[in-house]
Amino acid sequence: MNSSLIYTPLFAVTLFFSYLCGAIPFGWLIAKIKGINILEVGSGNIGATNAWRILGWKLGTLVFILDVIKGFLPTYLNFMVFESIQLACFTGILCIVGHSFSPFLNFKGGKGISTGLGVFLGICPIPTLAAFATFGIVLYLFRYVSLASMIASVCLPIYTLLMGYPTFLSVILSSISCLIIFRHRQNIQRIISGTESKILKKNHDKGYKCY
């Protein structure tokens, strides 16, 4: 990495853009169009899981896709411009921080899972897809989105190490994993107490739904 790039105006603009892009609260905006304040219903989270519960699977999926894109686009563009995984990680982290602490919502936000998926698809796509597959398996087995998210975030740095990516990337991913687990601390308490909401329970009349 050319460390001098960190001090260029272009990189500073990239960081600022990445934070603002990550901070766009798509879940809140789409719910607002439907006349709902998503911060006041369900889990109070702006992410795809709460959107799926409150707005239905179609709009919830739209929120998921938009949150992935807002993580992927700045990170991938940074990687193309600077050709540095390290610098791409800086912008990706700011995307996740922007999503979790959005200035447009008084620094409230989501837990960064969908946005983080987009970020690391732009940096290390194969390990990220492996982690996403892990997410799907855990979700299928236990029906907890929060548990699947945490386990996938823990597995991702392991996968990057096994696939030969630089050690510093695994360290960064491990730090982000700690942030994700911290953001899920209330979910952990609810899982232990048995009050955490599950998803994808089969309903013979209406298909799969949250409960």
LODO-118416 format. One record per atom (N, C-alpha, C): atom name; residue in one letter; x negated, y negated, z. Coordinates in Angstrom, 2 decimals, always signed. Layout:
N
   site   code      east     north        up
     CA      A         X         Y         Z
...
END
This chain:
211
   site   code      east     north        up
      N      M     -0.84     +1.19     +0.00
     CA      M     +0.00     +0.00     +0.00
      C      M     -0.87     -1.24     +0.00
      N      N     -0.50     -2.22     -0.80
     CA      N     -1.16     -3.51     -0.78
      C      N     -0.50     -4.36     +0.30
      N      S     -1.16     -4.45     +1.46
     CA      S     -0.54     -5.14     +2.60
      C      S     -0.30     -6.61     +2.33
      N      S     -1.00     -7.20     +1.35
     CA      S     -0.81     -8.61     +1.05
      C      S     +0.58     -8.89     +0.51
      N      L     +1.25     -7.86     -0.02
     CA      L     +2.59     -8.04     -0.54
      C      L     +3.58     -8.44     +0.55
      N      I     +3.28     -8.04     +1.79
     CA      I     +4.17     -8.36     +2.90
      C      I     +4.30     -9.86     +3.08
      N      Y     +3.28    -10.60     +2.71
     CA      Y     +3.25    -12.04     +2.96
      C      Y     +3.70    -12.86     +1.75
      N      T     +4.23    -12.22     +0.74
     CA      T     +4.67    -12.95     -0.45
      C      T     +6.10    -13.45     -0.26
      N      P     +6.44    -14.60     -0.85
     CA      P     +7.82    -15.10     -0.76
      C      P     +8.84    -14.11     -1.33
      N      L     +8.45    -13.39     -2.39
     CA      L     +9.37    -12.44     -2.99
      C      L     +9.76    -11.35     -2.01
      N      F     +8.80    -10.86     -1.23
     CA      F     +9.11     -9.81     -0.26
      C      F    +10.00    -10.36     +0.85
      N      A     +9.75    -11.61     +1.28
     CA      A    +10.58    -12.23     +2.31
      C      A    +12.03    -12.36     +1.82
      N      V    +12.19    -12.73     +0.56
     CA      V    +13.52    -12.83     -0.02
      C      V    +14.17    -11.45     -0.07
      N      T    +13.38    -10.44     -0.40
     CA      T    +13.89     -9.07     -0.45
      C      T    +14.39     -8.60     +0.91
      N      L    +13.65     -8.93     +1.96
     CA      L    +14.07     -8.57     +3.31
      C      L    +15.39     -9.25     +3.68
      N      F    +15.49    -10.53     +3.37
     CA      F    +16.69    -11.29     +3.70
      C      F    +17.89    -10.73     +2.93
      N      F    +17.68    -10.47     +1.65
     CA      F    +18.75     -9.91     +0.82
      C      F    +19.17     -8.54     +1.34
      N      S    +18.21     -7.73     +1.76
     CA      S    +18.52     -6.39     +2.25
      C      S    +19.38     -6.45     +3.51
      N      Y    +19.03     -7.35     +4.41
     CA      Y    +19.81     -7.49     +5.64
      C      Y    +21.24     -7.93     +5.33
      N      L    +21.38     -8.95     +4.47
     CA      L    +22.71     -9.45     +4.14
      C      L    +23.52     -8.41     +3.37
      N      C    +22.87     -7.67     +2.50
     CA      C    +23.56     -6.63     +1.75
      C      C    +24.06     -5.54     +2.69
      N      G    +23.21     -5.11     +3.62
     CA      G    +23.62     -4.11     +4.59
      C      G    +24.72     -4.61     +5.51
      N      A    +24.78     -5.93     +5.72
     CA      A    +25.74     -6.51     +6.66
      C      A    +27.14     -6.66     +6.07
      N      I    +27.30     -6.47     +4.76
     CA      I    +28.63     -6.59     +4.16
      C      I    +29.56     -5.54     +4.76
      N      P    +30.60     -5.95     +5.47
     CA      P    +31.45     -4.97     +6.19
      C      P    +32.58     -4.44     +5.31
      N      F    +32.24     -3.53     +4.40
     CA      F    +33.23     -3.05     +3.45
      C      F    +34.44     -2.42     +4.13
      N      G    +34.19     -1.65     +5.20
     CA      G    +35.31     -1.04     +5.92
      C      G    +36.26     -2.08     +6.46
      N      W    +35.70     -3.13     +7.04
     CA      W    +36.52     -4.21     +7.60
      C      W    +37.28     -4.94     +6.49
      N      L    +36.60     -5.22     +5.37
     CA      L    +37.22     -5.97     +4.28
      C      L    +38.37     -5.19     +3.65
      N      I    +38.15     -3.90     +3.40
     CA      I    +39.20     -3.09     +2.77
      C      I    +40.39     -2.94     +3.72
      N      A    +40.11     -2.74     +5.00
     CA      A    +41.21     -2.66     +5.97
      C      A    +41.95     -3.99     +6.06
      N      K    +41.21     -5.09     +5.97
     CA      K    +41.83     -6.42     +6.06
      C      K    +42.79     -6.64     +4.90
      N      I    +42.42     -6.16     +3.72
     CA      I    +43.30     -6.27     +2.55
      C      I    +44.62     -5.53     +2.82
      N      K    +44.53     -4.44     +3.58
     CA      K    +45.72     -3.65     +3.92
      C      K    +46.45     -4.20     +5.15
      N      G    +45.96     -5.34     +5.67
     CA      G    +46.60     -5.96     +6.82
      C      G    +46.24     -5.33     +8.15
      N      I    +45.09     -4.66     +8.21
     CA      I    +44.66     -3.97     +9.43
      C      I    +43.31     -4.52     +9.88
      N      N    +43.18     -4.76    +11.17
     CA      N    +41.88     -5.12    +11.74
      C      N    +41.26     -3.82    +12.26
      N      I    +40.35     -3.27    +11.48
     CA      I    +39.80     -1.95    +11.81
      C      I    +39.00     -1.96    +13.10
      N      L    +38.59     -3.14    +13.55
     CA      L    +37.85     -3.24    +14.80
      C      L    +38.75     -2.99    +16.01
      N      E    +40.07     -3.03    +15.78
     CA      E    +41.01     -2.90    +16.89
      C      E    +41.79     -1.60    +16.87
      N      V    +41.48     -0.73    +15.92
     CA      V    +42.23     +0.53    +15.83
      C      V    +41.25     +1.70    +15.74
      N      G    +41.75     +2.89    +16.09
     CA      G    +40.89     +4.07    +16.06
      C      G    +39.71     +3.91    +16.99
      N      S    +38.53     +4.20    +16.47
     CA      S    +37.30     +4.07    +17.25
      C      S    +36.79     +2.64    +17.28
      N      G    +37.41     +1.75    +16.49
     CA      G    +36.93     +0.36    +16.42
      C      G    +35.69     +0.20    +15.57
      N      N    +35.37     +1.24    +14.81
     CA      N    +34.16     +1.24    +13.99
      C      N    +34.52     +0.90    +12.55
      N      I    +33.62     +0.21    +11.84
     CA      I    +33.90     -0.19    +10.46
      C      I    +33.46     +0.86     +9.45
      N      G    +32.89     +1.97     +9.91
     CA      G    +32.33     +2.98     +9.02
      C      G    +33.38     +3.85     +8.36
      N      A    +32.89     +4.76     +7.52
     CA      A    +33.77     +5.58     +6.69
      C      A    +34.65     +6.52     +7.51
      N      T    +34.14     +7.05     +8.62
     CA      T    +34.93     +8.00     +9.40
      C      T    +36.18     +7.35     +9.96
      N      N    +36.03     +6.19    +10.57
     CA      N    +37.20     +5.49    +11.11
      C      N    +38.11     +5.01     +9.98
      N      A    +37.50     +4.58     +8.87
     CA      A    +38.31     +4.17     +7.72
      C      A    +39.13     +5.34     +7.19
      N      W    +38.52     +6.52     +7.17
     CA      W    +39.23     +7.72     +6.72
      C      W    +40.43     +7.99     +7.64
      N      R    +40.22     +7.84     +8.93
     CA      R    +41.30     +8.09     +9.88
      C      R    +42.42     +7.06     +9.75
      N      I    +42.04     +5.80     +9.59
     CA      I    +43.01     +4.71     +9.63
      C      I    +43.63     +4.44     +8.26
      N      L    +42.82     +4.50     +7.22
     CA      L    +43.27     +4.09     +5.89
      C      L    +43.59     +5.25     +4.96
      N      G    +43.24     +6.47     +5.36
     CA      G    +43.45     +7.62     +4.49
      C      G    +42.17     +8.00     +3.77
      N      W    +42.19     +9.20     +3.18
     CA      W    +40.95     +9.73     +2.61
      C      W    +40.49     +8.97     +1.38
      N      K    +41.42     +8.41     +0.60
     CA      K    +41.01     +7.70     -0.62
      C      K    +40.25     +6.43     -0.29
      N      L    +40.82     +5.59     +0.55
     CA      L    +40.12     +4.35     +0.92
      C      L    +38.92     +4.65     +1.81
      N      G    +39.03     +5.69     +2.64
     CA      G    +37.89     +6.08     +3.46
      C      G    +36.71     +6.51     +2.61
      N      T    +37.00     +7.24     +1.53
     CA      T    +35.94     +7.66     +0.60
      C      T    +35.36     +6.45     -0.12
      N      L    +36.20     +5.48     -0.46
     CA      L    +35.71     +4.25     -1.09
      C      L    +34.75     +3.51     -0.16
      N      V    +35.11     +3.41     +1.11
     CA      V    +34.23     +2.77     +2.09
      C      V    +32.90     +3.51     +2.17
      N      F    +32.96     +4.84     +2.19
     CA      F    +31.74     +5.65     +2.23
      C      F    +30.84     +5.35     +1.04
      N      I    +31.41     +5.35     -0.16
     CA      I    +30.63     +5.12     -1.38
      C      I    +30.00     +3.72     -1.37
      N      L    +30.77     +2.72     -0.98
     CA      L    +30.25     +1.35     -0.96
      C      L    +29.15     +1.19     +0.09
      N      D    +29.32     +1.84     +1.24
     CA      D    +28.28     +1.77     +2.28
      C      D    +27.00     +2.47     +1.83
      N      V    +27.15     +3.57     +1.08
     CA      V    +25.97     +4.24     +0.54
      C      V    +25.27     +3.34     -0.47
      N      I    +26.04     +2.72     -1.35
     CA      I    +25.46     +1.86     -2.39
      C      I    +24.72     +0.68     -1.80
      N      K    +25.28     +0.07     -0.74
     CA      K    +24.63     -1.11     -0.18
      C      K    +23.32     -0.75     +0.54
      N      G    +23.14     +0.52     +0.87
     CA      G    +21.85     +0.95     +1.40
      C      G    +20.89     +1.35     +0.29
      N      F    +21.44     +2.01     -0.73
     CA      F    +20.60     +2.50     -1.82
      C      F    +20.05     +1.37     -2.69
      N      L    +20.91     +0.46     -3.10
     CA      L    +20.53     -0.53     -4.11
      C      L    +19.34     -1.40     -3.70
      N      P    +19.38     -2.08     -2.54
     CA      P    +18.22     -2.91     -2.17
      C      P    +16.94     -2.09     -1.99
      N      T    +17.09     -0.90     -1.41
     CA      T    +15.91     -0.06     -1.15
      C      T    +15.29     +0.42     -2.45
      N      Y    +16.10     +0.89     -3.36
     CA      Y    +15.60     +1.40     -4.63
      C      Y    +14.99     +0.28     -5.47
      N      L    +15.64     -0.88     -5.49
     CA      L    +15.09     -2.01     -6.24
      C      L    +13.75     -2.45     -5.66
      N      N    +13.66     -2.45     -4.32
     CA      N    +12.39     -2.80     -3.68
      C      N    +11.30     -1.82     -4.09
      N      F    +11.65     -0.53     -4.10
     CA      F    +10.67     +0.49     -4.46
      C      F    +10.21     +0.32     -5.91
      N      M    +11.13     -0.04     -6.79
     CA      M    +10.79     -0.25     -8.19
      C      M     +9.88     -1.47     -8.38
      N      V    +10.16     -2.54     -7.61
     CA      V     +9.39     -3.78     -7.75
      C      V     +8.00     -3.65     -7.13
      N      F     +7.93     -3.14     -5.89
     CA      F     +6.67     -3.13     -5.14
      C      F     +5.93     -1.79     -5.24
      N      E     +6.63     -0.74     -5.69
     CA      E     +6.03     +0.58     -5.83
      C      E     +5.36     +1.05     -4.53
      N      S     +6.07     +0.84     -3.42
     CA      S     +5.52     +1.19     -2.11
      C      S     +6.62     +1.76     -1.23
      N      I     +6.41     +2.99     -0.76
     CA      I     +7.38     +3.59     +0.16
      C      I     +7.44     +2.79     +1.45
      N      Q     +6.28     +2.31     +1.91
     CA      Q     +6.24     +1.55     +3.15
      C      Q     +7.12     +0.31     +3.09
      N      L     +6.97     -0.46     +2.02
     CA      L     +7.75     -1.69     +1.89
      C      L     +9.23     -1.36     +1.68
      N      A     +9.51     -0.29     +0.96
     CA      A    +10.90     +0.13     +0.78
      C      A    +11.53     +0.49     +2.13
      N      C    +10.74     +1.08     +3.01
     CA      C    +11.24     +1.42     +4.34
      C      C    +11.63     +0.17     +5.13
      N      F    +10.83     -0.89     +5.00
     CA      F    +11.15     -2.15     +5.68
      C      F    +12.53     -2.65     +5.25
      N      T    +12.75     -2.68     +3.95
     CA      T    +14.04     -3.19     +3.46
      C      T    +15.18     -2.24     +3.84
      N      G    +14.91     -0.94     +3.79
     CA      G    +15.93     +0.02     +4.17
      C      G    +16.35     -0.12     +5.61
      N      I    +15.38     -0.30     +6.49
     CA      I    +15.69     -0.48     +7.91
      C      I    +16.56     -1.70     +8.12
      N      L    +16.26     -2.78     +7.39
     CA      L    +17.06     -3.99     +7.53
      C      L    +18.48     -3.79     +7.00
      N      C    +18.64     -2.97     +5.98
     CA      C    +20.00     -2.62     +5.52
      C      C    +20.79     -1.95     +6.64
      N      I    +20.15     -1.00     +7.31
     CA      I    +20.82     -0.28     +8.39
      C      I    +21.12     -1.20     +9.57
      N      V    +20.15     -2.05     +9.91
     CA      V    +20.37     -3.01    +11.00
      C      V    +21.50     -3.97    +10.65
      N      G    +21.54     -4.43     +9.39
     CA      G    +22.60     -5.32     +8.96
      C      G    +23.96     -4.66     +9.08
      N      H    +24.05     -3.38     +8.72
     CA      H    +25.32     -2.66     +8.83
      C      H    +25.73     -2.50    +10.29
      N      S    +24.78     -2.20    +11.14
     CA      S    +25.08     -1.94    +12.55
      C      S    +25.34     -3.22    +13.34
      N      F    +24.71     -4.31    +12.92
     CA      F    +24.84     -5.59    +13.64
      C      F    +25.09     -6.69    +12.61
      N      S    +26.31     -6.71    +12.09
     CA      S    +26.64     -7.63    +11.00
      C      S    +26.91     -9.04    +11.53
      N      P    +26.24    -10.05    +10.98
     CA      P    +26.52    -11.43    +11.40
      C      P    +27.92    -11.87    +10.99
      N      F    +28.52    -11.18    +10.03
     CA      F    +29.87    -11.52     +9.59
      C      F    +30.93    -11.04    +10.57
      N      L    +30.53    -10.18    +11.52
     CA      L    +31.46     -9.64    +12.51
      C      L    +30.95     -9.87    +13.92
      N      N    +30.28    -11.01    +14.12
     CA      N    +29.71    -11.33    +15.43
      C      N    +28.77    -10.24    +15.91
      N      F    +28.00     -9.71    +14.98
     CA      F    +26.97     -8.71    +15.23
      C      F    +27.53     -7.39    +15.75
      N      K    +28.77     -7.10    +15.34
     CA      K    +29.32     -5.77    +15.51
      C      K    +29.15     -5.04    +14.18
      N      G    +29.43     -3.75    +14.18
     CA      G    +29.27     -3.02    +12.92
      C      G    +29.45     -1.53    +13.08
      N      G    +28.91     -0.80    +12.13
     CA      G    +29.01     +0.64    +12.14
      C      G    +27.77     +1.30    +12.72
      N      K    +27.68     +2.59    +12.54
     CA      K    +26.58     +3.36    +13.13
      C      K    +25.47     +3.67    +12.15
      N      G    +25.63     +3.27    +10.90
     CA      G    +24.53     +3.31     +9.95
      C      G    +24.33     +4.62     +9.21
      N      I    +25.26     +5.56     +9.33
     CA      I    +25.05     +6.87     +8.71
      C      I    +25.15     +6.78     +7.19
      N      S    +26.25     +6.24     +6.69
     CA      S    +26.43     +6.15     +5.24
      C      S    +25.39     +5.24     +4.61
      N      T    +25.14     +4.10     +5.24
     CA      T    +24.13     +3.18     +4.73
      C      T    +22.75     +3.81     +4.77
      N      G    +22.45     +4.53     +5.85
     CA      G    +21.17     +5.24     +5.94
      C      G    +21.03     +6.30     +4.86
      N      L    +22.14     +6.97     +4.54
     CA      L    +22.11     +7.95     +3.45
      C      L    +21.68     +7.28     +2.15
      N      G    +22.25     +6.12     +1.88
     CA      G    +21.87     +5.38     +0.67
      C      G    +20.43     +4.95     +0.68
      N      V    +19.98     +4.46     +1.83
     CA      V    +18.59     +4.01     +1.97
      C      V    +17.62     +5.12     +1.63
      N      F    +17.83     +6.29     +2.22
     CA      F    +16.84     +7.35     +2.05
      C      F    +17.04     +8.16     +0.78
      N      L    +18.19     +8.02     +0.14
     CA      L    +18.32     +8.52     -1.23
      C      L    +17.40     +7.73     -2.15
      N      G    +17.19     +6.46     -1.83
     CA      G    +16.31     +5.62     -2.63
      C      G    +14.83     +5.84     -2.34
      N      I    +14.50     +6.44     -1.21
     CA      I    +13.10     +6.63     -0.82
      C      I    +12.67     +8.09     -0.97
      N      C    +13.47     +8.99     -0.43
     CA      C    +13.10    +10.43     -0.44
      C      C    +14.36    +11.24     -0.74
      N      P    +14.77    +11.28     -1.98
     CA      P    +16.07    +11.88     -2.33
      C      P    +16.23    +13.35     -1.98
      N      I    +15.20    +14.18     -2.21
     CA      I    +15.36    +15.61     -1.97
      C      I    +15.55    +15.92     -0.49
      N      P    +14.68    +15.42     +0.42
     CA      P    +14.93    +15.66     +1.85
      C      P    +16.28    +15.08     +2.31
      N      T    +16.66    +13.94     +1.73
     CA      T    +17.94    +13.33     +2.11
      C      T    +19.11    +14.20     +1.70
      N      L    +19.05    +14.77     +0.50
     CA      L    +20.11    +15.68     +0.07
      C      L    +20.14    +16.93     +0.93
      N      A    +18.96    +17.40     +1.37
     CA      A    +18.91    +18.55     +2.28
      C      A    +19.57    +18.20     +3.62
      N      A    +19.31    +16.99     +4.10
     CA      A    +19.93    +16.54     +5.35
      C      A    +21.44    +16.39     +5.18
      N      F    +21.86    +15.92     +4.01
     CA      F    +23.29    +15.77     +3.73
      C      F    +23.96    +17.15     +3.70
      N      A    +23.26    +18.14     +3.15
     CA      A    +23.79    +19.51     +3.16
      C      A    +23.91    +20.02     +4.59
      N      T    +22.92    +19.69     +5.43
     CA      T    +22.98    +20.06     +6.84
      C      T    +24.19    +19.42     +7.51
      N      F    +24.42    +18.15     +7.19
     CA      F    +25.60    +17.44     +7.70
      C      F    +26.87    +18.21     +7.34
      N      G    +26.97    +18.62     +6.07
     CA      G    +28.16    +19.33     +5.63
      C      G    +28.37    +20.64     +6.35
      N      I    +27.28    +21.37     +6.57
     CA      I    +27.38    +22.66     +7.26
      C      I    +27.83    +22.49     +8.70
      N      V    +27.21    +21.53     +9.40
     CA      V    +27.58    +21.29    +10.81
      C      V    +29.02    +20.79    +10.90
      N      L    +29.41    +19.91     +9.97
     CA      L    +30.79    +19.41     +9.97
      C      L    +31.78    +20.55     +9.74
      N      Y    +31.45    +21.45     +8.83
     CA      Y    +32.34    +22.58     +8.55
      C      Y    +32.47    +23.50     +9.77
      N      L    +31.36    +23.70    +10.48
     CA      L    +31.36    +24.63    +11.60
      C      L    +32.03    +24.05    +12.84
      N      F    +31.78    +22.75    +13.11
     CA      F    +32.22    +22.18    +14.39
      C      F    +33.27    +21.08    +14.26
      N      R    +33.47    +20.51    +13.06
     CA      R    +34.51    +19.51    +12.79
      C      R    +34.24    +18.15    +13.44
      N      Y    +33.04    +17.95    +13.97
     CA      Y    +32.70    +16.66    +14.56
      C      Y    +31.81    +15.89    +13.59
      N      V    +32.29    +14.78    +13.07
     CA      V    +31.47    +13.95    +12.19
      C      V    +30.27    +13.40    +12.95
      N      S    +30.50    +12.99    +14.19
     CA      S    +29.43    +12.40    +14.99
      C      S    +28.31    +13.41    +15.23
      N      L    +28.66    +14.64    +15.58
     CA      L    +27.65    +15.67    +15.82
      C      L    +26.89    +15.99    +14.53
      N      A    +27.61    +16.11    +13.43
     CA      A    +26.97    +16.38    +12.14
      C      A    +26.02    +15.26    +11.75
      N      S    +26.42    +14.02    +12.02
     CA      S    +25.57    +12.87    +11.70
      C      S    +24.28    +12.88    +12.51
      N      M    +24.40    +13.16    +13.80
     CA      M    +23.21    +13.16    +14.65
      C      M    +22.26    +14.29    +14.28
      N      I    +22.79    +15.47    +14.03
     CA      I    +21.92    +16.60    +13.68
      C      I    +21.24    +16.35    +12.34
      N      A    +21.98    +15.81    +11.37
     CA      A    +21.37    +15.50    +10.07
      C      A    +20.26    +14.47    +10.21
      N      S    +20.48    +13.47    +11.06
     CA      S    +19.46    +12.43    +11.24
      C      S    +18.21    +12.98    +11.91
      N      V    +18.37    +13.98    +12.78
     CA      V    +17.22    +14.62    +13.41
      C      V    +16.48    +15.50    +12.41
      N      C    +17.23    +16.16    +11.54
     CA      C    +16.62    +17.08    +10.57
      C      C    +15.86    +16.35     +9.46
      N      L    +16.30    +15.15     +9.10
     CA      L    +15.69    +14.46     +7.96
      C      L    +14.18    +14.25     +8.11
      N      P    +13.68    +13.73     +9.24
     CA      P    +12.22    +13.59     +9.35
      C      P    +11.49    +14.93     +9.31
      N      I    +12.14    +15.98     +9.79
     CA      I    +11.53    +17.32     +9.71
      C      I    +11.41    +17.76     +8.25
      N      Y    +12.47    +17.52     +7.49
     CA      Y    +12.46    +17.90     +6.08
      C      Y    +11.38    +17.13     +5.30
      N      T    +11.20    +15.86     +5.62
     CA      T    +10.18    +15.09     +4.90
      C      T     +8.78    +15.64     +5.19
      N      L     +8.55    +16.05     +6.43
     CA      L     +7.26    +16.65     +6.76
      C      L     +7.05    +17.96     +6.01
      N      L     +8.09    +18.78     +6.00
     CA      L     +7.98    +20.09     +5.34
      C      L     +7.78    +19.95     +3.84
      N      M     +8.30    +18.85     +3.27
     CA      M     +8.21    +18.66     +1.82
      C      M     +7.02    +17.80     +1.40
      N      G     +6.14    +17.51     +2.36
     CA      G     +4.88    +16.86     +2.01
      C      G     +4.91    +15.34     +1.91
      N      Y     +5.93    +14.71     +2.45
     CA      Y     +5.96    +13.24     +2.45
      C      Y     +5.00    +12.71     +3.51
      N      P     +4.59    +11.44     +3.40
     CA      P     +3.64    +10.87     +4.37
      C      P     +4.18    +10.94     +5.80
      N      T     +3.28    +11.14     +6.73
     CA      T     +3.67    +11.26     +8.14
      C      T     +4.36     +9.99     +8.64
      N      F     +3.90     +8.82     +8.16
     CA      F     +4.49     +7.57     +8.64
      C      F     +5.99     +7.52     +8.34
      N      L     +6.40     +8.15     +7.21
     CA      L     +7.83     +8.16     +6.87
      C      L     +8.61     +8.97     +7.90
      N      S     +8.05    +10.08     +8.32
     CA      S     +8.71    +10.89     +9.35
      C      S     +8.81    +10.13    +10.67
      N      V     +7.78     +9.34    +10.98
     CA      V     +7.81     +8.54    +12.20
      C      V     +8.93     +7.49    +12.13
      N      I     +9.02     +6.82    +10.99
     CA      I    +10.07     +5.82    +10.80
      C      I    +11.45     +6.48    +10.90
      N      L    +11.60     +7.62    +10.24
     CA      L    +12.88     +8.33    +10.27
      C      L    +13.23     +8.80    +11.67
      N      S    +12.23     +9.20    +12.42
     CA      S    +12.46     +9.62    +13.81
      C      S    +12.95     +8.44    +14.64
      N      S    +12.38     +7.26    +14.39
     CA      S    +12.82     +6.06    +15.12
      C      S    +14.27     +5.72    +14.78
      N      I    +14.60     +5.83    +13.49
     CA      I    +15.98     +5.56    +13.07
      C      I    +16.93     +6.61    +13.66
      N      S    +16.46     +7.84    +13.73
     CA      S    +17.26     +8.90    +14.34
      C      S    +17.59     +8.57    +15.80
      N      C    +16.60     +8.04    +16.51
     CA      C    +16.83     +7.63    +17.90
      C      C    +17.89     +6.53    +17.98
      N      L    +17.82     +5.57    +17.04
     CA      L    +18.82     +4.50    +17.00
      C      L    +20.21     +5.08    +16.73
      N      I    +20.29     +6.01    +15.80
     CA      I    +21.58     +6.62    +15.46
      C      I    +22.16     +7.37    +16.67
      N      I    +21.31     +8.12    +17.37
     CA      I    +21.78     +8.84    +18.55
      C      I    +22.22     +7.87    +19.63
      N      F    +21.48     +6.77    +19.79
     CA      F    +21.87     +5.75    +20.77
      C      F    +23.23     +5.16    +20.41
      N      R    +23.44     +4.89    +19.13
     CA      R    +24.72     +4.33    +18.67
      C      R    +25.87     +5.33    +18.85
      N      H    +25.53     +6.61    +18.99
     CA      H    +26.55     +7.64    +19.17
      C      H    +26.68     +8.08    +20.63
      N      R    +26.14     +7.34    +21.55
     CA      R    +26.11     +7.78    +22.94
      C      R    +27.52     +8.01    +23.50
      N      Q    +28.48     +7.17    +23.10
     CA      Q    +29.85     +7.38    +23.57
      C      Q    +30.46     +8.63    +22.95
      N      N    +30.09     +8.90    +21.70
     CA      N    +30.57    +10.13    +21.07
      C      N    +30.03    +11.35    +21.79
      N      I    +28.77    +11.28    +22.22
     CA      I    +28.17    +12.40    +22.94
      C      I    +28.95    +12.68    +24.22
      N      Q    +29.30    +11.60    +24.94
     CA      Q    +30.08    +11.77    +26.17
      C      Q    +31.44    +12.40    +25.87
      N      R    +32.07    +11.97    +24.76
     CA      R    +33.39    +12.53    +24.42
      C      R    +33.29    +13.99    +23.98
      N      I    +32.20    +14.33    +23.28
     CA      I    +32.01    +15.74    +22.90
      C      I    +31.88    +16.61    +24.15
      N      I    +31.10    +16.14    +25.11
     CA      I    +30.90    +16.89    +26.35
      C      I    +32.21    +17.05    +27.12
      N      S    +33.02    +15.98    +27.13
     CA      S    +34.29    +16.02    +27.86
      C      S    +35.42    +16.67    +27.07
      N      G    +35.17    +16.94    +25.77
     CA      G    +36.18    +17.57    +24.94
      C      G    +37.23    +16.64    +24.39
      N      T    +36.94    +15.33    +24.39
     CA      T    +37.93    +14.34    +23.91
      C      T    +37.54    +13.72    +22.57
      N      E    +36.44    +14.15    +21.99
     CA      E    +36.01    +13.60    +20.71
      C      E    +36.96    +14.06    +19.60
      N      S    +37.33    +13.13    +18.71
     CA      S    +38.22    +13.46    +17.60
      C      S    +37.49    +14.35    +16.60
      N      K    +38.23    +15.32    +16.09
     CA      K    +37.70    +16.19    +15.05
      C      K    +38.27    +15.78    +13.70
      N      I    +37.72    +16.36    +12.67
     CA      I    +38.17    +16.04    +11.31
      C      I    +38.29    +17.33    +10.50
      N      L    +39.11    +17.25     +9.47
     CA      L    +39.26    +18.38     +8.55
      C      L    +39.91    +19.59     +9.20
      N      K    +40.91    +19.34    +10.02
     CA      K    +41.71    +20.45    +10.52
      C      K    +42.79    +20.78     +9.49
      N      K    +42.98    +22.04     +9.21
     CA      K    +43.92    +22.46     +8.18
      C      K    +45.35    +22.28     +8.67
      N      N    +46.12    +21.51     +7.85
     CA      N    +47.54    +21.36     +8.08
      C      N    +48.25    +21.96     +6.87
      N      H    +49.12    +22.95     +7.09
     CA      H    +49.69    +23.69     +5.97
      C      H    +50.60    +22.83     +5.10
      N      D    +51.13    +21.75     +5.65
     CA      D    +52.02    +20.89     +4.88
      C      D    +51.29    +19.77     +4.17
      N      K    +50.22    +19.25     +4.78
     CA      K    +49.56    +18.05     +4.25
      C      K    +48.09    +18.25     +3.97
      N      G    +47.62    +19.48     +4.03
     CA      G    +46.21    +19.70     +3.75
      C      G    +45.35    +19.37     +4.96
      N      Y    +44.12    +18.87     +4.70
     CA      Y    +43.20    +18.56     +5.77
      C      Y    +43.46    +17.16     +6.32
      N      K    +43.28    +17.01     +7.61
     CA      K    +43.45    +15.68     +8.20
      C      K    +42.59    +15.58     +9.44
      N      C    +42.45    +14.35     +9.95
     CA      C    +41.76    +14.13    +11.21
      C      C    +42.74    +14.38    +12.35
      N      Y    +42.16    +14.76    +13.50
     CA      Y    +43.02    +14.89    +14.66
      C      Y    +42.21    +14.67    +15.92
END
